[in-house]
Structures are given as structure tokens and as C-alpha cells.
Amino acid sequence: MLNFSNNNGEAKLHYGSSDFMILQSGQYVLCAVTGVKIPLEELKYWSDETQEAYADAAASFKRWQEVNS
């Protein structure tokens, strides 16, 4: 069930290979590596495998190295 009552806080997403689905509305998600808030409109990096968001390519690559080493 979708919950759109929390519009100002952290969103909950399901990450697909080329897009994501909003499970709980919000304005941002947290980077899994840095903890930085990422506004949804700026979200470009995530992993469907680990279901994590990343602030930038460097954070994405760092997590990839951790998972694949």
C-alpha cells in the first residue's frame, strides 16, 4: 500500500534496473555510503541488487568495490 502522508521527510523507494518506484513519499533518500540526503529529483545512482541509493558515481563505485571484492 502506498503512503503519501510523509511529504517532507525521507522517501522509501524500490529500485529497479532503470527506474524506481516510490513506496512512501518524501523529498529525499539517504546515500548508503555517505549518509548525504539526496533530493528525489537529483537521484541518478542506485543499485537494484542492493536496494541502495548513492549520492554520486564515486559512492556507487565504492559500494560496488565493497560488494564485489
mmCIF file as Biopython writes it, N, C-alpha, C and O atoms, coordinates in Angstrom:
data_model
#
loop_
_atom_site.group_PDB
_atom_site.id
_atom_site.type_symbol
_atom_site.label_atom_id
_atom_site.label_alt_id
_atom_site.label_comp_id
_atom_site.label_asym_id
_atom_site.label_entity_id
_atom_site.label_seq_id
_atom_site.pdbx_PDB_ins_code
_atom_site.Cartn_x
_atom_site.Cartn_y
_atom_site.Cartn_z
_atom_site.occupancy
_atom_site.B_iso_or_equiv
_atom_site.auth_seq_id
_atom_site.auth_asym_id
_atom_site.pdbx_PDB_model_num
ATOM 1   N N  . MET A ? 1  ? 0.837  -1.171 0.000   1.0 0.0 1  A 1 
ATOM 2   C CA . MET A ? 1  ? 0.000  0.000  0.000   1.0 0.0 1  A 1 
ATOM 3   C C  . MET A ? 1  ? 0.888  1.242  0.000   1.0 0.0 1  A 1 
ATOM 4   O O  . MET A ? 1  ? 1.846  1.316  0.769   1.0 0.0 1  A 1 
ATOM 5   N N  . LEU A ? 2  ? 0.588  2.191  -0.832  1.0 0.0 2  A 1 
ATOM 6   C CA . LEU A ? 2  ? 1.363  3.423  -0.899  1.0 0.0 2  A 1 
ATOM 7   C C  . LEU A ? 2  ? 0.940  4.372  0.213   1.0 0.0 2  A 1 
ATOM 8   O O  . LEU A ? 2  ? -0.241 4.478  0.541   1.0 0.0 2  A 1 
ATOM 9   N N  . ASN A ? 3  ? 1.919  5.056  0.784   1.0 0.0 3  A 1 
ATOM 10  C CA . ASN A ? 3  ? 1.652  6.016  1.856   1.0 0.0 3  A 1 
ATOM 11  C C  . ASN A ? 3  ? 2.201  7.371  1.430   1.0 0.0 3  A 1 
ATOM 12  O O  . ASN A ? 3  ? 3.415  7.540  1.323   1.0 0.0 3  A 1 
ATOM 13  N N  . PHE A ? 4  ? 1.321  8.335  1.187   1.0 0.0 4  A 1 
ATOM 14  C CA . PHE A ? 4  ? 1.741  9.653  0.735   1.0 0.0 4  A 1 
ATOM 15  C C  . PHE A ? 4  ? 1.575  10.719 1.807   1.0 0.0 4  A 1 
ATOM 16  O O  . PHE A ? 4  ? 1.428  11.898 1.485   1.0 0.0 4  A 1 
ATOM 17  N N  . SER A ? 5  ? 1.597  10.326 3.073   1.0 0.0 5  A 1 
ATOM 18  C CA . SER A ? 5  ? 1.387  11.291 4.143   1.0 0.0 5  A 1 
ATOM 19  C C  . SER A ? 5  ? 2.666  11.988 4.592   1.0 0.0 5  A 1 
ATOM 20  O O  . SER A ? 5  ? 2.590  13.048 5.213   1.0 0.0 5  A 1 
ATOM 21  N N  . ASN A ? 6  ? 3.831  11.432 4.300   1.0 0.0 6  A 1 
ATOM 22  C CA . ASN A ? 6  ? 5.104  11.992 4.749   1.0 0.0 6  A 1 
ATOM 23  C C  . ASN A ? 6  ? 5.809  12.682 3.579   1.0 0.0 6  A 1 
ATOM 24  O O  . ASN A ? 6  ? 6.770  12.137 3.036   1.0 0.0 6  A 1 
ATOM 25  N N  . ASN A ? 7  ? 5.350  13.862 3.187   1.0 0.0 7  A 1 
ATOM 26  C CA . ASN A ? 7  ? 5.888  14.518 2.001   1.0 0.0 7  A 1 
ATOM 27  C C  . ASN A ? 7  ? 7.197  15.250 2.225   1.0 0.0 7  A 1 
ATOM 28  O O  . ASN A ? 7  ? 7.882  15.559 1.250   1.0 0.0 7  A 1 
ATOM 29  N N  . ASN A ? 8  ? 7.581  15.544 3.467   1.0 0.0 8  A 1 
ATOM 30  C CA . ASN A ? 8  ? 8.771  16.350 3.708   1.0 0.0 8  A 1 
ATOM 31  C C  . ASN A ? 8  ? 9.980  15.543 4.172   1.0 0.0 8  A 1 
ATOM 32  O O  . ASN A ? 8  ? 11.095 16.066 4.168   1.0 0.0 8  A 1 
ATOM 33  N N  . GLY A ? 9  ? 9.797  14.317 4.560   1.0 0.0 9  A 1 
ATOM 34  C CA . GLY A ? 9  ? 10.894 13.533 5.110   1.0 0.0 9  A 1 
ATOM 35  C C  . GLY A ? 9  ? 11.539 12.615 4.091   1.0 0.0 9  A 1 
ATOM 36  O O  . GLY A ? 9  ? 11.552 12.886 2.891   1.0 0.0 9  A 1 
ATOM 37  N N  . GLU A ? 10 ? 12.070 11.523 4.606   1.0 0.0 10 A 1 
ATOM 38  C CA . GLU A ? 10 ? 12.763 10.550 3.777   1.0 0.0 10 A 1 
ATOM 39  C C  . GLU A ? 10 ? 11.755 9.681  3.033   1.0 0.0 10 A 1 
ATOM 40  O O  . GLU A ? 10 ? 10.800 9.175  3.622   1.0 0.0 10 A 1 
ATOM 41  N N  . ALA A ? 11 ? 11.977 9.518  1.753   1.0 0.0 11 A 1 
ATOM 42  C CA . ALA A ? 11 ? 11.139 8.653  0.926   1.0 0.0 11 A 1 
ATOM 43  C C  . ALA A ? 11 ? 11.647 7.217  1.032   1.0 0.0 11 A 1 
ATOM 44  O O  . ALA A ? 11 ? 12.821 6.982  1.317   1.0 0.0 11 A 1 
ATOM 45  N N  . LYS A ? 12 ? 10.763 6.281  0.805   1.0 0.0 12 A 1 
ATOM 46  C CA . LYS A ? 12 ? 11.116 4.868  0.716   1.0 0.0 12 A 1 
ATOM 47  C C  . LYS A ? 12 ? 10.867 4.450  -0.725  1.0 0.0 12 A 1 
ATOM 48  O O  . LYS A ? 12 ? 9.771  4.640  -1.251  1.0 0.0 12 A 1 
ATOM 49  N N  . LEU A ? 13 ? 11.887 3.881  -1.362  1.0 0.0 13 A 1 
ATOM 50  C CA . LEU A ? 13 ? 11.793 3.522  -2.774  1.0 0.0 13 A 1 
ATOM 51  C C  . LEU A ? 13 ? 12.091 2.048  -2.992  1.0 0.0 13 A 1 
ATOM 52  O O  . LEU A ? 13 ? 12.765 1.407  -2.185  1.0 0.0 13 A 1 
ATOM 53  N N  . HIS A ? 14 ? 11.576 1.523  -4.100  1.0 0.0 14 A 1 
ATOM 54  C CA . HIS A ? 14 ? 12.001 0.220  -4.600  1.0 0.0 14 A 1 
ATOM 55  C C  . HIS A ? 14 ? 12.766 0.516  -5.875  1.0 0.0 14 A 1 
ATOM 56  O O  . HIS A ? 14 ? 12.225 1.119  -6.803  1.0 0.0 14 A 1 
ATOM 57  N N  . TYR A ? 15 ? 14.027 0.093  -5.925  1.0 0.0 15 A 1 
ATOM 58  C CA . TYR A ? 15 ? 14.899 0.410  -7.050  1.0 0.0 15 A 1 
ATOM 59  C C  . TYR A ? 15 ? 14.852 -0.697 -8.086  1.0 0.0 15 A 1 
ATOM 60  O O  . TYR A ? 15 ? 15.089 -1.865 -7.778  1.0 0.0 15 A 1 
ATOM 61  N N  . GLY A ? 16 ? 14.542 -0.316 -9.323  1.0 0.0 16 A 1 
ATOM 62  C CA . GLY A ? 16 ? 14.586 -1.240 -10.446 1.0 0.0 16 A 1 
ATOM 63  C C  . GLY A ? 16 ? 15.868 -1.018 -11.225 1.0 0.0 16 A 1 
ATOM 64  O O  . GLY A ? 16 ? 16.688 -0.182 -10.847 1.0 0.0 16 A 1 
ATOM 65  N N  . SER A ? 17 ? 16.049 -1.758 -12.309 1.0 0.0 17 A 1 
ATOM 66  C CA . SER A ? 17 ? 17.286 -1.642 -13.082 1.0 0.0 17 A 1 
ATOM 67  C C  . SER A ? 17 ? 17.400 -0.312 -13.819 1.0 0.0 17 A 1 
ATOM 68  O O  . SER A ? 17 ? 18.511 0.159  -14.065 1.0 0.0 17 A 1 
ATOM 69  N N  . SER A ? 18 ? 16.275 0.302  -14.175 1.0 0.0 18 A 1 
ATOM 70  C CA . SER A ? 18 ? 16.354 1.580  -14.903 1.0 0.0 18 A 1 
ATOM 71  C C  . SER A ? 18 ? 15.470 2.669  -14.319 1.0 0.0 18 A 1 
ATOM 72  O O  . SER A ? 18 ? 15.468 3.796  -14.816 1.0 0.0 18 A 1 
ATOM 73  N N  . ASP A ? 19 ? 14.719 2.351  -13.273 1.0 0.0 19 A 1 
ATOM 74  C CA . ASP A ? 19 ? 13.863 3.346  -12.636 1.0 0.0 19 A 1 
ATOM 75  C C  . ASP A ? 19 ? 13.584 2.920  -11.205 1.0 0.0 19 A 1 
ATOM 76  O O  . ASP A ? 19 ? 14.070 1.884  -10.750 1.0 0.0 19 A 1 
ATOM 77  N N  . PHE A ? 20 ? 12.811 3.712  -10.509 1.0 0.0 20 A 1 
ATOM 78  C CA . PHE A ? 20 ? 12.452 3.354  -9.143  1.0 0.0 20 A 1 
ATOM 79  C C  . PHE A ? 20 ? 10.976 3.637  -8.917  1.0 0.0 20 A 1 
ATOM 80  O O  . PHE A ? 20 ? 10.371 4.450  -9.616  1.0 0.0 20 A 1 
ATOM 81  N N  . MET A ? 21 ? 10.404 2.951  -7.926  1.0 0.0 21 A 1 
ATOM 82  C CA . MET A ? 21 ? 9.008  3.145  -7.568  1.0 0.0 21 A 1 
ATOM 83  C C  . MET A ? 21 ? 8.966  3.710  -6.152  1.0 0.0 21 A 1 
ATOM 84  O O  . MET A ? 21 ? 9.653  3.217  -5.257  1.0 0.0 21 A 1 
ATOM 85  N N  . ILE A ? 22 ? 8.166  4.735  -5.958  1.0 0.0 22 A 1 
ATOM 86  C CA . ILE A ? 22 ? 8.024  5.356  -4.643  1.0 0.0 22 A 1 
ATOM 87  C C  . ILE A ? 22 ? 7.039  4.543  -3.811  1.0 0.0 22 A 1 
ATOM 88  O O  . ILE A ? 22 ? 5.870  4.406  -4.173  1.0 0.0 22 A 1 
ATOM 89  N N  . LEU A ? 23 ? 7.523  4.003  -2.692  1.0 0.0 23 A 1 
ATOM 90  C CA . LEU A ? 23 ? 6.687  3.229  -1.784  1.0 0.0 23 A 1 
ATOM 91  C C  . LEU A ? 23 ? 6.110  4.109  -0.684  1.0 0.0 23 A 1 
ATOM 92  O O  . LEU A ? 23 ? 4.986  3.908  -0.226  1.0 0.0 23 A 1 
ATOM 93  N N  . GLN A ? 24 ? 6.911  5.092  -0.271  1.0 0.0 24 A 1 
ATOM 94  C CA . GLN A ? 24 ? 6.468  6.073  0.728   1.0 0.0 24 A 1 
ATOM 95  C C  . GLN A ? 24 ? 7.002  7.422  0.288   1.0 0.0 24 A 1 
ATOM 96  O O  . GLN A ? 24 ? 8.207  7.580  0.090   1.0 0.0 24 A 1 
ATOM 97  N N  . SER A ? 25 ? 6.130  8.380  0.136   1.0 0.0 25 A 1 
ATOM 98  C CA . SER A ? 25 ? 6.552  9.676  -0.390  1.0 0.0 25 A 1 
ATOM 99  C C  . SER A ? 25 ? 7.474  10.402 0.586   1.0 0.0 25 A 1 
ATOM 100 O O  . SER A ? 25 ? 7.455  10.165 1.794   1.0 0.0 25 A 1 
ATOM 101 N N  . GLY A ? 26 ? 8.250  11.261 0.037   1.0 0.0 26 A 1 
ATOM 102 C CA . GLY A ? 26 ? 9.181  12.081 0.788   1.0 0.0 26 A 1 
ATOM 103 C C  . GLY A ? 26 ? 9.959  12.939 -0.187  1.0 0.0 26 A 1 
ATOM 104 O O  . GLY A ? 26 ? 9.752  12.855 -1.397  1.0 0.0 26 A 1 
ATOM 105 N N  . GLN A ? 27 ? 10.847 13.760 0.329   1.0 0.0 27 A 1 
ATOM 106 C CA . GLN A ? 27 ? 11.601 14.660 -0.536  1.0 0.0 27 A 1 
ATOM 107 C C  . GLN A ? 27 ? 12.999 14.162 -0.854  1.0 0.0 27 A 1 
ATOM 108 O O  . GLN A ? 27 ? 13.636 14.668 -1.778  1.0 0.0 27 A 1 
ATOM 109 N N  . TYR A ? 28 ? 13.490 13.177 -0.106  1.0 0.0 28 A 1 
ATOM 110 C CA . TYR A ? 28 ? 14.873 12.735 -0.306  1.0 0.0 28 A 1 
ATOM 111 C C  . TYR A ? 28 ? 15.022 11.270 0.102   1.0 0.0 28 A 1 
ATOM 112 O O  . TYR A ? 28 ? 14.150 10.685 0.746   1.0 0.0 28 A 1 
ATOM 113 N N  . VAL A ? 29 ? 16.161 10.701 -0.298  1.0 0.0 29 A 1 
ATOM 114 C CA . VAL A ? 29 ? 16.625 9.411  0.219   1.0 0.0 29 A 1 
ATOM 115 C C  . VAL A ? 29 ? 18.043 9.640  0.731   1.0 0.0 29 A 1 
ATOM 116 O O  . VAL A ? 29 ? 18.667 10.648 0.400   1.0 0.0 29 A 1 
ATOM 117 N N  . LEU A ? 30 ? 18.545 8.723  1.524   1.0 0.0 30 A 1 
ATOM 118 C CA . LEU A ? 30 ? 19.897 8.841  2.062   1.0 0.0 30 A 1 
ATOM 119 C C  . LEU A ? 30 ? 20.867 8.004  1.247   1.0 0.0 30 A 1 
ATOM 120 O O  . LEU A ? 30 ? 20.559 6.878  0.856   1.0 0.0 30 A 1 
ATOM 121 N N  . CYS A ? 31 ? 22.044 8.565  0.995   1.0 0.0 31 A 1 
ATOM 122 C CA . CYS A ? 31 ? 23.101 7.820  0.330   1.0 0.0 31 A 1 
ATOM 123 C C  . CYS A ? 31 ? 23.562 6.707  1.270   1.0 0.0 31 A 1 
ATOM 124 O O  . CYS A ? 31 ? 23.857 6.960  2.438   1.0 0.0 31 A 1 
ATOM 125 N N  . ALA A ? 32 ? 23.623 5.483  0.765   1.0 0.0 32 A 1 
ATOM 126 C CA . ALA A ? 32 ? 24.006 4.327  1.567   1.0 0.0 32 A 1 
ATOM 127 C C  . ALA A ? 32 ? 25.474 4.365  1.971   1.0 0.0 32 A 1 
ATOM 128 O O  . ALA A ? 32 ? 25.858 3.689  2.925   1.0 0.0 32 A 1 
ATOM 129 N N  . VAL A ? 33 ? 26.299 5.130  1.281   1.0 0.0 33 A 1 
ATOM 130 C CA . VAL A ? 33 ? 27.732 5.188  1.573   1.0 0.0 33 A 1 
ATOM 131 C C  . VAL A ? 33 ? 28.080 6.398  2.425   1.0 0.0 33 A 1 
ATOM 132 O O  . VAL A ? 33 ? 28.824 6.280  3.398   1.0 0.0 33 A 1 
ATOM 133 N N  . THR A ? 34 ? 27.545 7.560  2.065   1.0 0.0 34 A 1 
ATOM 134 C CA . THR A ? 34 ? 27.939 8.801  2.737   1.0 0.0 34 A 1 
ATOM 135 C C  . THR A ? 34 ? 26.928 9.310  3.755   1.0 0.0 34 A 1 
ATOM 136 O O  . THR A ? 34 ? 27.279 10.098 4.634   1.0 0.0 34 A 1 
ATOM 137 N N  . GLY A ? 35 ? 25.680 8.870  3.648   1.0 0.0 35 A 1 
ATOM 138 C CA . GLY A ? 35 ? 24.630 9.370  4.531   1.0 0.0 35 A 1 
ATOM 139 C C  . GLY A ? 35 ? 24.052 10.709 4.114   1.0 0.0 35 A 1 
ATOM 140 O O  . GLY A ? 35 ? 23.188 11.248 4.806   1.0 0.0 35 A 1 
ATOM 141 N N  . VAL A ? 36 ? 24.509 11.255 3.002   1.0 0.0 36 A 1 
ATOM 142 C CA . VAL A ? 36 ? 24.038 12.547 2.487   1.0 0.0 36 A 1 
ATOM 143 C C  . VAL A ? 36 ? 22.590 12.417 2.009   1.0 0.0 36 A 1 
ATOM 144 O O  . VAL A ? 36 ? 22.210 11.397 1.435   1.0 0.0 36 A 1 
ATOM 145 N N  . LYS A ? 37 ? 21.793 13.448 2.248   1.0 0.0 37 A 1 
ATOM 146 C CA . LYS A ? 37 ? 20.422 13.491 1.736   1.0 0.0 37 A 1 
ATOM 147 C C  . LYS A ? 37 ? 20.468 13.784 0.235   1.0 0.0 37 A 1 
ATOM 148 O O  . LYS A ? 37 ? 21.135 14.719 -0.208  1.0 0.0 37 A 1 
ATOM 149 N N  . ILE A ? 38 ? 19.747 12.968 -0.538  1.0 0.0 38 A 1 
ATOM 150 C CA . ILE A ? 38 ? 19.675 13.139 -1.988  1.0 0.0 38 A 1 
ATOM 151 C C  . ILE A ? 38 ? 18.235 13.489 -2.350  1.0 0.0 38 A 1 
ATOM 152 O O  . ILE A ? 38 ? 17.351 12.642 -2.220  1.0 0.0 38 A 1 
ATOM 153 N N  . PRO A ? 39 ? 17.977 14.721 -2.802  1.0 0.0 39 A 1 
ATOM 154 C CA . PRO A ? 39 ? 16.620 15.058 -3.239  1.0 0.0 39 A 1 
ATOM 155 C C  . PRO A ? 39 ? 16.185 14.112 -4.366  1.0 0.0 39 A 1 
ATOM 156 O O  . PRO A ? 39 ? 16.984 13.799 -5.249  1.0 0.0 39 A 1 
ATOM 157 N N  . LEU A ? 40 ? 14.943 13.662 -4.345  1.0 0.0 40 A 1 
ATOM 158 C CA . LEU A ? 40 ? 14.488 12.698 -5.351  1.0 0.0 40 A 1 
ATOM 159 C C  . LEU A ? 40 ? 14.713 13.184 -6.776  1.0 0.0 40 A 1 
ATOM 160 O O  . LEU A ? 40 ? 15.047 12.395 -7.660  1.0 0.0 40 A 1 
ATOM 161 N N  . GLU A ? 41 ? 14.529 14.487 -7.001  1.0 0.0 41 A 1 
ATOM 162 C CA . GLU A ? 41 ? 14.705 14.997 -8.361  1.0 0.0 41 A 1 
ATOM 163 C C  . GLU A ? 41 ? 16.167 14.975 -8.808  1.0 0.0 41 A 1 
ATOM 164 O O  . GLU A ? 41 ? 16.448 15.168 -9.990  1.0 0.0 41 A 1 
ATOM 165 N N  . GLU A ? 42 ? 17.100 14.743 -7.884  1.0 0.0 42 A 1 
ATOM 166 C CA . GLU A ? 42 ? 18.523 14.664 -8.225  1.0 0.0 42 A 1 
ATOM 167 C C  . GLU A ? 42 ? 19.070 13.241 -8.164  1.0 0.0 42 A 1 
ATOM 168 O O  . GLU A ? 42 ? 20.256 13.031 -8.415  1.0 0.0 42 A 1 
ATOM 169 N N  . LEU A ? 43 ? 18.233 12.265 -7.837  1.0 0.0 43 A 1 
ATOM 170 C CA . LEU A ? 43 ? 18.679 10.881 -7.701  1.0 0.0 43 A 1 
ATOM 171 C C  . LEU A ? 43 ? 19.006 10.286 -9.063  1.0 0.0 43 A 1 
ATOM 172 O O  . LEU A ? 43 ? 18.132 10.167 -9.922  1.0 0.0 43 A 1 
ATOM 173 N N  . LYS A ? 44 ? 20.270 9.911  -9.257  1.0 0.0 44 A 1 
ATOM 174 C CA . LYS A ? 44 ? 20.727 9.353  -10.526 1.0 0.0 44 A 1 
ATOM 175 C C  . LYS A ? 44 ? 21.427 8.014  -10.352 1.0 0.0 44 A 1 
ATOM 176 O O  . LYS A ? 44 ? 21.567 7.266  -11.319 1.0 0.0 44 A 1 
ATOM 177 N N  . TYR A ? 45 ? 21.869 7.696  -9.142  1.0 0.0 45 A 1 
ATOM 178 C CA . TYR A ? 45 ? 22.655 6.493  -8.908  1.0 0.0 45 A 1 
ATOM 179 C C  . TYR A ? 45 ? 22.002 5.634  -7.842  1.0 0.0 45 A 1 
ATOM 180 O O  . TYR A ? 45 ? 21.709 6.109  -6.745  1.0 0.0 45 A 1 
ATOM 181 N N  . TRP A ? 46 ? 21.771 4.353  -8.169  1.0 0.0 46 A 1 
ATOM 182 C CA . TRP A ? 46 ? 21.244 3.390  -7.200  1.0 0.0 46 A 1 
ATOM 183 C C  . TRP A ? 46 ? 21.579 1.994  -7.682  1.0 0.0 46 A 1 
ATOM 184 O O  . TRP A ? 46 ? 22.025 1.791  -8.811  1.0 0.0 46 A 1 
ATOM 185 N N  . SER A ? 47 ? 21.353 1.040  -6.798  1.0 0.0 47 A 1 
ATOM 186 C CA . SER A ? 47 ? 21.568 -0.361 -7.134  1.0 0.0 47 A 1 
ATOM 187 C C  . SER A ? 47 ? 20.272 -1.124 -6.912  1.0 0.0 47 A 1 
ATOM 188 O O  . SER A ? 47 ? 19.713 -1.106 -5.815  1.0 0.0 47 A 1 
ATOM 189 N N  . ASP A ? 48 ? 19.797 -1.791 -7.951  1.0 0.0 48 A 1 
ATOM 190 C CA . ASP A ? 48 ? 18.620 -2.642 -7.782  1.0 0.0 48 A 1 
ATOM 191 C C  . ASP A ? 48 ? 18.993 -3.916 -7.029  1.0 0.0 48 A 1 
ATOM 192 O O  . ASP A ? 48 ? 18.143 -4.524 -6.378  1.0 0.0 48 A 1 
ATOM 193 N N  . GLU A ? 49 ? 20.251 -4.319 -7.113  1.0 0.0 49 A 1 
ATOM 194 C CA . GLU A ? 49 ? 20.714 -5.528 -6.433  1.0 0.0 49 A 1 
ATOM 195 C C  . GLU A ? 49 ? 20.741 -5.351 -4.913  1.0 0.0 49 A 1 
ATOM 196 O O  . GLU A ? 49 ? 20.276 -6.217 -4.173  1.0 0.0 49 A 1 
ATOM 197 N N  . THR A ? 50 ? 21.288 -4.222 -4.456  1.0 0.0 50 A 1 
ATOM 198 C CA . THR A ? 50 ? 21.400 -3.978 -3.013  1.0 0.0 50 A 1 
ATOM 199 C C  . THR A ? 50 ? 20.281 -3.090 -2.475  1.0 0.0 50 A 1 
ATOM 200 O O  . THR A ? 50 ? 20.167 -2.900 -1.264  1.0 0.0 50 A 1 
ATOM 201 N N  . GLN A ? 51 ? 19.450 -2.540 -3.377  1.0 0.0 51 A 1 
ATOM 202 C CA . GLN A ? 51 ? 18.348 -1.654 -2.999  1.0 0.0 51 A 1 
ATOM 203 C C  . GLN A ? 51 ? 18.851 -0.460 -2.193  1.0 0.0 51 A 1 
ATOM 204 O O  . GLN A ? 51 ? 18.336 -0.138 -1.122  1.0 0.0 51 A 1 
ATOM 205 N N  . GLU A ? 52 ? 19.893 0.192  -2.757  1.0 0.0 52 A 1 
ATOM 206 C CA . GLU A ? 52 ? 20.509 1.356  -2.107  1.0 0.0 52 A 1 
ATOM 207 C C  . GLU A ? 52 ? 20.619 2.510  -3.091  1.0 0.0 52 A 1 
ATOM 208 O O  . GLU A ? 52 ? 20.727 2.306  -4.300  1.0 0.0 52 A 1 
ATOM 209 N N  . ALA A ? 53 ? 20.589 3.722  -2.555  1.0 0.0 53 A 1 
ATOM 210 C CA . ALA A ? 53 ? 20.798 4.939  -3.332  1.0 0.0 53 A 1 
ATOM 211 C C  . ALA A ? 53 ? 22.200 5.467  -3.053  1.0 0.0 53 A 1 
ATOM 212 O O  . ALA A ? 53 ? 22.755 5.244  -1.978  1.0 0.0 53 A 1 
ATOM 213 N N  . TYR A ? 54 ? 22.766 6.170  -4.031  1.0 0.0 54 A 1 
ATOM 214 C CA . TYR A ? 54 ? 24.104 6.745  -3.897  1.0 0.0 54 A 1 
ATOM 215 C C  . TYR A ? 54 ? 24.104 8.203  -4.339  1.0 0.0 54 A 1 
ATOM 216 O O  . TYR A ? 54 ? 23.421 8.572  -5.294  1.0 0.0 54 A 1 
ATOM 217 N N  . ALA A ? 55 ? 24.869 9.018  -3.644  1.0 0.0 55 A 1 
ATOM 218 C CA . ALA A ? 55 ? 24.909 10.454 -3.923  1.0 0.0 55 A 1 
ATOM 219 C C  . ALA A ? 55 ? 25.572 10.774 -5.259  1.0 0.0 55 A 1 
ATOM 220 O O  . ALA A ? 55 ? 25.211 11.750 -5.917  1.0 0.0 55 A 1 
ATOM 221 N N  . ASP A ? 56 ? 26.541 9.953  -5.659  1.0 0.0 56 A 1 
ATOM 222 C CA . ASP A ? 56 ? 27.262 10.226 -6.894  1.0 0.0 56 A 1 
ATOM 223 C C  . ASP A ? 56 ? 27.937 8.950  -7.392  1.0 0.0 56 A 1 
ATOM 224 O O  . ASP A ? 56 ? 27.852 7.901  -6.754  1.0 0.0 56 A 1 
ATOM 225 N N  . ALA A ? 57 ? 28.604 9.054  -8.533  1.0 0.0 57 A 1 
ATOM 226 C CA . ALA A ? 57 ? 29.261 7.893  -9.133  1.0 0.0 57 A 1 
ATOM 227 C C  . ALA A ? 57 ? 30.360 7.343  -8.233  1.0 0.0 57 A 1 
ATOM 228 O O  . ALA A ? 57 ? 30.551 6.128  -8.175  1.0 0.0 57 A 1 
ATOM 229 N N  . ALA A ? 58 ? 31.080 8.202  -7.535  1.0 0.0 58 A 1 
ATOM 230 C CA . ALA A ? 58 ? 32.162 7.741  -6.657  1.0 0.0 58 A 1 
ATOM 231 C C  . ALA A ? 58 ? 31.608 6.873  -5.523  1.0 0.0 58 A 1 
ATOM 232 O O  . ALA A ? 58 ? 32.196 5.846  -5.186  1.0 0.0 58 A 1 
ATOM 233 N N  . ALA A ? 59 ? 30.484 7.282  -4.935  1.0 0.0 59 A 1 
ATOM 234 C CA . ALA A ? 59 ? 29.868 6.492  -3.866  1.0 0.0 59 A 1 
ATOM 235 C C  . ALA A ? 59 ? 29.355 5.165  -4.420  1.0 0.0 59 A 1 
ATOM 236 O O  . ALA A ? 59 ? 29.488 4.129  -3.769  1.0 0.0 59 A 1 
ATOM 237 N N  . SER A ? 60 ? 28.778 5.189  -5.601  1.0 0.0 60 A 1 
ATOM 238 C CA . SER A ? 60 ? 28.301 3.972  -6.242  1.0 0.0 60 A 1 
ATOM 239 C C  . SER A ? 60 ? 29.456 3.000  -6.490  1.0 0.0 60 A 1 
ATOM 240 O O  . SER A ? 60 ? 29.338 1.805  -6.222  1.0 0.0 60 A 1 
ATOM 241 N N  . PHE A ? 61 ? 30.552 3.514  -6.996  1.0 0.0 61 A 1 
ATOM 242 C CA . PHE A ? 61 ? 31.723 2.680  -7.282  1.0 0.0 61 A 1 
ATOM 243 C C  . PHE A ? 61 ? 32.337 2.129  -6.001  1.0 0.0 61 A 1 
ATOM 244 O O  . PHE A ? 61 ? 32.765 0.976  -5.963  1.0 0.0 61 A 1 
ATOM 245 N N  . LYS A ? 62 ? 32.381 2.942  -4.960  1.0 0.0 62 A 1 
ATOM 246 C CA . LYS A ? 62 ? 32.917 2.482  -3.684  1.0 0.0 62 A 1 
ATOM 247 C C  . LYS A ? 62 ? 32.113 1.294  -3.166  1.0 0.0 62 A 1 
ATOM 248 O O  . LYS A ? 62 ? 32.693 0.300  -2.729  1.0 0.0 62 A 1 
ATOM 249 N N  . ARG A ? 63 ? 30.770 1.387  -3.210  1.0 0.0 63 A 1 
ATOM 250 C CA . ARG A ? 63 ? 29.925 0.278  -2.760  1.0 0.0 63 A 1 
ATOM 251 C C  . ARG A ? 63 ? 30.117 -0.942 -3.659  1.0 0.0 63 A 1 
ATOM 252 O O  . ARG A ? 63 ? 30.167 -2.068 -3.164  1.0 0.0 63 A 1 
ATOM 253 N N  . TRP A ? 64 ? 30.226 -0.732 -4.984  1.0 0.0 64 A 1 
ATOM 254 C CA . TRP A ? 64 ? 30.441 -1.832 -5.901  1.0 0.0 64 A 1 
ATOM 255 C C  . TRP A ? 64 ? 31.716 -2.576 -5.548  1.0 0.0 64 A 1 
ATOM 256 O O  . TRP A ? 64 ? 31.741 -3.806 -5.560  1.0 0.0 64 A 1 
ATOM 257 N N  . GLN A ? 65 ? 32.775 -1.842 -5.235  1.0 0.0 65 A 1 
ATOM 258 C CA . GLN A ? 65 ? 34.040 -2.462 -4.834  1.0 0.0 65 A 1 
ATOM 259 C C  . GLN A ? 65 ? 33.869 -3.285 -3.553  1.0 0.0 65 A 1 
ATOM 260 O O  . GLN A ? 65 ? 34.403 -4.389 -3.448  1.0 0.0 65 A 1 
ATOM 261 N N  . GLU A ? 66 ? 33.129 -2.750 -2.586  1.0 0.0 66 A 1 
ATOM 262 C CA . GLU A ? 66 ? 32.908 -3.449 -1.322  1.0 0.0 66 A 1 
ATOM 263 C C  . GLU A ? 66 ? 32.134 -4.756 -1.539  1.0 0.0 66 A 1 
ATOM 264 O O  . GLU A ? 66 ? 32.453 -5.785 -0.943  1.0 0.0 66 A 1 
ATOM 265 N N  . VAL A ? 67 ? 31.128 -4.698 -2.388  1.0 0.0 67 A 1 
ATOM 266 C CA . VAL A ? 67 ? 30.276 -5.871 -2.617  1.0 0.0 67 A 1 
ATOM 267 C C  . VAL A ? 67 ? 30.977 -6.915 -3.476  1.0 0.0 67 A 1 
ATOM 268 O O  . VAL A ? 67 ? 30.738 -8.112 -3.318  1.0 0.0 67 A 1 
ATOM 269 N N  . ASN A ? 68 ? 31.834 -6.470 -4.377  1.0 0.0 68 A 1 
ATOM 270 C CA . ASN A ? 68 ? 32.451 -7.381 -5.338  1.0 0.0 68 A 1 
ATOM 271 C C  . ASN A ? 68 ? 33.908 -7.725 -5.056  1.0 0.0 68 A 1 
ATOM 272 O O  . ASN A ? 68 ? 34.603 -8.231 -5.937  1.0 0.0 68 A 1 
ATOM 273 N N  . SER A ? 69 ? 34.374 -7.462 -3.853  1.0 0.0 69 A 1 
ATOM 274 C CA . SER A ? 69 ? 35.781 -7.803 -3.545  1.0 0.0 69 A 1 
ATOM 275 C C  . SER A ? 69 ? 35.872 -9.106 -2.800  1.0 0.0 69 A 1 
ATOM 276 O O  . SER A ? 69 ? 36.969 -9.548 -2.460  1.0 0.0 69 A 1 
#
